[in-house]
């Protein structure tokens, strides 16, 4: 799933390009990712699964998407390029 790969890449070191690499399955990072998604979308952490996709829930519109991206950048100390968002 491309979206999952992109989002999991957000918590990698900025020095590491995501490219074709497989995303990490680090449980700590995945939990941090789940917490950010839950907080920004107003969902419970249990509702954040791999099946969650942009616009799959009412709360995830274009405005909340940009807020989510900003929160992910802050949480994982990365900058996503416009093309990646």
Secondary structure in CASP SS format (residue, H / E / C, confidence):
PFRMAT SS
TARGET T0000
AUTHOR 0000-0000-0000
METHOD secondary structure of the structure
MODEL  1
X C 1.00
X H 1.00
X H 1.00
X H 1.00
X H 1.00
X H 1.00
X H 1.00
X H 1.00
X H 1.00
X C 1.00
X C 1.00
X C 1.00
X C 1.00
X C 1.00
X C 1.00
X C 1.00
X C 1.00
X C 1.00
X C 1.00
X C 1.00
X C 1.00
X C 1.00
X C 1.00
X C 1.00
X C 1.00
X C 1.00
X H 1.00
X H 1.00
X H 1.00
X H 1.00
X H 1.00
X H 1.00
X H 1.00
X H 1.00
X H 1.00
X H 1.00
X H 1.00
X H 1.00
X H 1.00
X H 1.00
X H 1.00
X C 1.00
X C 1.00
X C 1.00
X H 1.00
X H 1.00
X H 1.00
X C 1.00
X C 1.00
X C 1.00
X C 1.00
X C 1.00
X C 1.00
X C 1.00
X C 1.00
X C 1.00
X C 1.00
X C 1.00
X C 1.00
X C 1.00
X C 1.00
X H 1.00
X H 1.00
X H 1.00
X H 1.00
X H 1.00
X H 1.00
X H 1.00
X H 1.00
X H 1.00
X H 1.00
X H 1.00
X H 1.00
X H 1.00
X H 1.00
X H 1.00
X C 1.00
X C 1.00
X C 1.00
X C 1.00
X C 1.00
X H 1.00
X H 1.00
X H 1.00
X C 1.00
END
